[in-house]
Amino acid sequence: VLGFAWFALAMDAHWRQVFKKTKPSPFTRVALRCMGTLGLLVSLVLCLLADRLSMAALVWIMFLAGSAVLVAMTLTSRPGLLRFIWPLANRH
């Protein structure tokens, strides 16, 4: 969920929804994309450690789908909740 939330905040439209600012700084955008990538890779590794490859891949894909929907619904109904995953917004 964090990985997709970080990816969403790297986009101007979602950043404005959450922080009411015009857009994230270039540093923030790159950091959010890196953290999003890292979050998804960590989730894959954890799934691979939990079960055999075929089952881990299936579970990971299901988690990706559910997480994407959760972030989309959060952005739709209560975008301010995502403010807590990037507390550095006021600094950059």
N, CA, C and O atoms as a DFTB+ gen file, in Angstrom:
368 C
 N C O
     1  1       0.835      -1.187       0.000
     2  2       0.000       0.000       0.000
     3  2       0.880       1.251       0.000
     4  3       0.616       2.205      -0.732
     5  1       1.924       1.239       0.824
     6  2       2.814       2.400       0.875
     7  2       3.469       2.667      -0.473
     8  3       3.585       3.819      -0.892
     9  1       3.897       1.610      -1.152
    10  2       4.532       1.786      -2.453
    11  2       3.621       2.502      -3.437
    12  3       4.048       3.438      -4.114
    13  1       2.368       2.068      -3.522
    14  2       1.429       2.727      -4.426
    15  2       1.078       4.129      -3.964
    16  3       0.883       5.023      -4.788
    17  1       0.995       4.332      -2.665
    18  2       0.708       5.676      -2.151
    19  2       1.855       6.627      -2.488
    20  3       1.613       7.773      -2.869
    21  1       3.097       6.166      -2.353
    22  2       4.239       7.007      -2.711
    23  2       4.241       7.310      -4.207
    24  3       4.519       8.440      -4.610
    25  1       3.934       6.312      -5.027
    26  2       3.842       6.560      -6.473
    27  2       2.750       7.586      -6.779
    28  3       2.943       8.468      -7.616
    29  1       1.619       7.474      -6.112
    30  2       0.522       8.418      -6.347
    31  2       0.936       9.835      -5.968
    32  3       0.644      10.781      -6.700
    33  1       1.617       9.990      -4.829
    34  2       2.023      11.324      -4.395
    35  2       3.078      11.937      -5.313
    36  3       3.266      13.153      -5.305
    37  1       3.757      11.129      -6.087
    38  2       4.738      11.653      -7.037
    39  2       4.068      12.337      -8.228
    40  3       4.732      13.024      -9.004
    41  1       2.762      12.152      -8.372
    42  2       2.013      12.785      -9.463
    43  2       1.436      14.117      -8.992
    44  3       0.930      14.226      -7.876
    45  1       1.518      15.123      -9.852
    46  2       1.070      16.470      -9.494
    47  2      -0.381      16.515      -9.013
    48  3      -0.686      17.159      -8.010
    49  1      -1.258      15.843      -9.719
    50  2      -2.686      15.906      -9.377
    51  2      -2.943      15.339      -7.983
    52  3      -3.685      15.936      -7.202
    53  1      -2.347      14.210      -7.665
    54  2      -2.570      13.597      -6.361
    55  2      -1.866      14.389      -5.257
    56  3      -2.373      14.486      -4.140
    57  1      -0.704      14.952      -5.569
    58  2      -0.009      15.798      -4.602
    59  2      -0.894      16.981      -4.202
    60  3      -1.002      17.321      -3.024
    61  1      -1.524      17.600      -5.201
    62  2      -2.425      18.735      -4.914
    63  2      -3.618      18.304      -4.078
    64  3      -4.063      19.049      -3.205
    65  1      -4.142      17.107      -4.334
    66  2      -5.266      16.600      -3.541
    67  2      -4.893      16.478      -2.070
    68  3      -5.689      16.810      -1.192
    69  1      -3.692      16.007      -1.806
    70  2      -3.284      15.697      -0.445
    71  2      -2.732      16.919       0.285
    72  3      -3.101      17.177       1.430
    73  1      -1.850      17.670      -0.373
    74  2      -1.123      18.741       0.308
    75  2      -1.580      20.149      -0.058
    76  3      -1.113      21.116       0.545
    77  1      -2.466      20.286      -1.014
    78  2      -2.989      21.602      -1.422
    79  2      -1.894      22.541      -1.925
    80  3      -2.055      23.760      -1.881
    81  1      -0.794      21.986      -2.396
    82  2       0.275      22.778      -3.002
    83  2       0.292      22.487      -4.493
    84  3      -0.286      21.497      -4.943
    85  1       0.944      23.336      -5.251
    86  2       0.910      23.189      -6.696
    87  2       1.532      21.893      -7.178
    88  3       0.923      21.180      -7.977
    89  1       2.722      21.572      -6.716
    90  2       3.349      20.314      -7.121
    91  2       4.537      20.026      -6.233
    92  3       5.061      20.931      -5.583
    93  1       4.977      18.758      -6.196
    94  2       6.138      18.421      -5.374
    95  2       7.420      18.939      -6.028
    96  3       7.482      19.132      -7.242
    97  1       8.430      19.158      -5.206
    98  2       9.723      19.580      -5.743
    99  2      10.341      18.419      -6.527
   100  3       9.939      17.270      -6.339
   101  1      11.304      18.699      -7.398
   102  2      11.951      17.605      -8.143
   103  2      12.581      16.567      -7.208
   104  3      12.507      15.367      -7.471
   105  1      13.202      17.033      -6.115
   106  2      13.782      16.096      -5.148
   107  2      12.701      15.198      -4.559
   108  3      12.886      13.985      -4.465
   109  1      11.596      15.774      -4.170
   110  2      10.502      15.015      -3.566
   111  2       9.930      14.014      -4.552
   112  3       9.648      12.872      -4.190
   113  1       9.757      14.436      -5.794
   114  2       9.208      13.533      -6.810
   115  2      10.112      12.313      -7.008
   116  3       9.628      11.183      -7.069
   117  1      11.420      12.543      -7.108
   118  2      12.357      11.431      -7.291
   119  2      12.367      10.536      -6.051
   120  3      12.368       9.310      -6.167
   121  1      12.373      11.150      -4.869
   122  2      12.367      10.370      -3.630
   123  2      11.108       9.514      -3.527
   124  3      11.179       8.349      -3.135
   125  1       9.964      10.083      -3.876
   126  2       8.709       9.326      -3.821
   127  2       8.718       8.158      -4.805
   128  3       8.245       7.068      -4.483
   129  1       9.245       8.380      -5.980
   130  2       9.306       7.291      -6.965
   131  2      10.256       6.191      -6.511
   132  3       9.962       5.007      -6.674
   133  1      11.395       6.580      -5.941
   134  2      12.342       5.586      -5.428
   135  2      11.735       4.790      -4.277
   136  3      11.874       3.568      -4.215
   137  1      11.062       5.490      -3.367
   138  2      10.433       4.809      -2.248
   139  2       9.301       3.891      -2.733
   140  3       9.118       2.799      -2.193
   141  1       8.549       4.325      -3.738
   142  2       7.498       3.481      -4.292
   143  2       8.058       2.206      -4.890
   144  3       7.528       1.117      -4.667
   145  1       9.134       2.348      -5.649
   146  2       9.781       1.177      -6.236
   147  2      10.304       0.245      -5.157
   148  3      10.111      -0.969      -5.226
   149  1      10.962       0.812      -4.166
   150  2      11.486       0.011      -3.060
   151  2      10.359      -0.696      -2.312
   152  3      10.495      -1.865      -1.951
   153  1       9.254      -0.001      -2.079
   154  2       8.120      -0.612      -1.389
   155  2       7.560      -1.808      -2.129
   156  3       7.243      -2.826      -1.514
   157  1       7.432      -1.697      -3.443
   158  2       6.908      -2.827      -4.218
   159  2       7.906      -3.981      -4.268
   160  3       7.511      -5.146      -4.225
   161  1       9.197      -3.663      -4.358
   162  2      10.208      -4.727      -4.360
   163  2      10.266      -5.452      -3.021
   164  3      10.410      -6.674      -2.978
   165  1      10.156      -4.704      -1.933
   166  2      10.146      -5.332      -0.607
   167  2       8.930      -6.248      -0.464
   168  3       9.030      -7.340       0.095
   169  1       7.787      -5.800      -0.970
   170  2       6.596      -6.654      -0.875
   171  2       6.781      -7.943      -1.681
   172  3       6.326      -9.005      -1.256
   173  1       7.435      -7.863      -2.824
   174  2       7.706      -9.069      -3.613
   175  2       8.645     -10.006      -2.864
   176  3       8.404     -11.211      -2.801
   177  1       9.696      -9.464      -2.306
   178  2      10.654     -10.296      -1.561
   179  2       9.974     -10.972      -0.378
   180  3      10.207     -12.154      -0.124
   181  1       9.139     -10.238       0.346
   182  2       8.438     -10.834       1.482
   183  2       7.506     -11.958       1.046
   184  3       7.397     -12.978       1.727
   185  1       6.838     -11.774      -0.083
   186  2       5.977     -12.848      -0.596
   187  2       6.808     -14.057      -1.006
   188  3       6.408     -15.196      -0.766
   189  1       7.961     -13.817      -1.621
   190  2       8.824     -14.929      -2.030
   191  2       9.390     -15.677      -0.826
   192  3       9.583     -16.891      -0.889
   193  1       9.654     -14.972       0.260
   194  2      10.152     -15.628       1.468
   195  2       9.064     -16.432       2.169
   196  3       9.361     -17.386       2.888
   197  1       7.820     -16.055       1.966
   198  2       6.716     -16.697       2.674
   199  2       6.278     -18.012       2.039
   200  3       5.775     -18.891       2.738
   201  1       6.459     -18.165       0.718
   202  2       5.927     -19.353       0.063
   203  2       6.727     -19.665      -1.192
   204  3       7.638     -18.923      -1.562
   205  1       6.380     -20.763      -1.839
   206  2       7.076     -21.140      -3.075
   207  2       6.756     -20.135      -4.177
   208  3       5.799     -19.370      -4.063
   209  1       7.545     -20.136      -5.232
   210  2       7.486     -19.120      -6.269
   211  2       6.102     -18.964      -6.894
   212  3       5.610     -17.844      -7.029
   213  1       5.475     -20.060      -7.272
   214  2       4.180     -19.950      -7.960
   215  2       3.112     -19.316      -7.064
   216  3       2.338     -18.473      -7.517
   217  1       3.075     -19.715      -5.817
   218  2       2.081     -19.162      -4.900
   219  2       2.445     -17.727      -4.525
   220  3       1.562     -16.876      -4.423
   221  1       3.719     -17.450      -4.319
   222  2       4.163     -16.105      -3.949
   223  2       3.824     -15.103      -5.041
   224  3       3.387     -13.990      -4.748
   225  1       4.023     -15.487      -6.294
   226  2       3.704     -14.576      -7.406
   227  2       2.204     -14.287      -7.454
   228  3       1.800     -13.145      -7.673
   229  1       1.393     -15.298      -7.254
   230  2      -0.050     -15.114      -7.257
   231  2      -0.495     -14.195      -6.111
   232  3      -1.291     -13.279      -6.318
   233  1       0.017     -14.443      -4.922
   234  2      -0.353     -13.623      -3.766
   235  2       0.125     -12.190      -3.957
   236  3      -0.595     -11.247      -3.631
   237  1       1.337     -12.020      -4.486
   238  2       1.876     -10.676      -4.695
   239  2       1.006      -9.883      -5.671
   240  3       0.706      -8.713      -5.433
   241  1       0.605     -10.520      -6.762
   242  2      -0.248      -9.843      -7.742
   243  2      -1.598      -9.487      -7.123
   244  3      -2.139      -8.415      -7.397
   245  1      -2.141     -10.365      -6.298
   246  2      -3.405     -10.058      -5.626
   247  2      -3.225      -8.895      -4.645
   248  3      -4.090      -8.023      -4.556
   249  1      -2.117      -8.877      -3.915
   250  2      -1.825      -7.754      -3.021
   251  2      -1.671      -6.451      -3.802
   252  3      -2.133      -5.403      -3.352
   253  1      -1.026      -6.507      -4.966
   254  2      -0.869      -5.306      -5.788
   255  2      -2.232      -4.749      -6.196
   256  3      -2.480      -3.547      -6.099
   257  1      -3.096      -5.630      -6.646
   258  2      -4.425      -5.185      -7.079
   259  2      -5.203      -4.575      -5.909
   260  3      -5.791      -3.502      -6.044
   261  1      -5.205      -5.250      -4.784
   262  2      -5.924      -4.737      -3.622
   263  2      -5.347      -3.423      -3.113
   264  3      -6.090      -2.524      -2.719
   265  1      -4.038      -3.314      -3.122
   266  2      -3.386      -2.092      -2.657
   267  2      -3.680      -0.914      -3.573
   268  3      -3.918       0.199      -3.105
   269  1      -3.663      -1.158      -4.865
   270  2      -3.959      -0.084      -5.819
   271  2      -5.386       0.426      -5.626
   272  3      -5.630       1.632      -5.666
   273  1      -6.312      -0.481      -5.419
   274  2      -7.703      -0.082      -5.187
   275  2      -7.817       0.695      -3.877
   276  3      -8.529       1.698      -3.816
   277  1      -7.132       0.249      -2.842
   278  2      -7.184       0.936      -1.543
   279  2      -6.645       2.366      -1.650
   280  3      -7.239       3.298      -1.106
   281  1      -5.530       2.535      -2.344
   282  2      -4.968       3.883      -2.510
   283  2      -5.913       4.739      -3.354
   284  3      -6.119       5.912      -3.042
   285  1      -6.482       4.181      -4.401
   286  2      -7.417       4.939      -5.241
   287  2      -8.649       5.370      -4.441
   288  3      -9.107       6.505      -4.573
   289  1      -9.179       4.480      -3.621
   290  2     -10.345       4.826      -2.810
   291  2      -9.993       5.867      -1.746
   292  3     -10.806       6.737      -1.435
   293  1      -8.799       5.780      -1.198
   294  2      -8.360       6.776      -0.223
   295  2      -8.236       8.143      -0.875
   296  3      -8.653       9.146      -0.296
   297  1      -7.671       8.195      -2.064
   298  2      -7.549       9.462      -2.784
   299  2      -8.923      10.025      -3.143
   300  3      -9.098      11.241      -3.210
   301  1      -9.874       9.162      -3.369
   302  2     -11.217       9.605      -3.722
   303  2     -11.991      10.135      -2.524
   304  3     -12.662      11.163      -2.613
   305  1     -11.894       9.429      -1.406
   306  2     -12.737       9.786      -0.267
   307  2     -12.044      10.636       0.795
   308  3     -12.637      11.593       1.292
   309  1     -10.821      10.312       1.148
   310  2     -10.105      11.032       2.208
   311  2      -8.631      11.190       1.854
   312  3      -7.780      10.539       2.459
   313  1      -8.318      12.043       0.884
   314  2      -6.920      12.174       0.462
   315  2      -5.988      12.678       1.562
   316  3      -4.787      12.412       1.516
   317  1      -6.515      13.393       2.540
   318  2      -5.683      13.904       3.623
   319  2      -5.020      12.818       4.454
   320  3      -4.013      13.078       5.113
   321  1      -5.563      11.607       4.436
   322  2      -4.959      10.499       5.180
   323  2      -3.570      10.156       4.653
   324  3      -2.731       9.651       5.399
   325  1      -3.324      10.425       3.381
   326  2      -2.016      10.116       2.809
   327  2      -0.949      11.129       3.207
   328  3       0.232      10.929       2.924
   329  1      -1.349      12.200       3.853
   330  2      -0.400      13.220       4.298
   331  2       0.616      12.633       5.281
   332  3       1.756      13.093       5.343
   333  1       0.209      11.626       6.043
   334  2       1.063      11.058       7.075
   335  2       2.188      10.194       6.526
   336  3       3.150       9.920       7.243
   337  1       2.096       9.761       5.286
   338  2       3.163       8.912       4.750
   339  2       4.308       9.719       4.159
   340  3       5.341       9.151       3.805
   341  1       4.143      11.035       4.047
   342  2       5.224      11.899       3.566
   343  2       5.274      13.169       4.418
   344  3       4.856      14.237       3.971
   345  1       5.786      13.050       5.643
   346  2       5.802      14.199       6.548
   347  2       6.771      15.298       6.122
   348  3       6.735      16.393       6.682
   349  1       7.623      15.035       5.159
   350  2       8.595      16.028       4.700
   351  2       8.000      17.044       3.733
   352  3       8.727      17.891       3.213
   353  1       6.710      16.980       3.485
   354  2       6.084      17.844       2.484
   355  2       6.283      19.325       2.786
   356  3       6.389      20.129       1.859
   357  1       6.335      19.692       4.027
   358  2       6.505      21.098       4.378
   359  2       7.946      21.567       4.271
   360  3       8.215      22.767       4.322
   361  1       8.867      20.635       4.125
   362  2      10.291      20.994       4.070
   363  2      10.798      21.151       2.657
   364  3      11.756      21.892       2.432
   365  1      10.182      20.471       1.682
   366  2      10.674      20.515       0.286
   367  2       9.590      21.036      -0.605
   368  3       9.789      21.154      -1.814
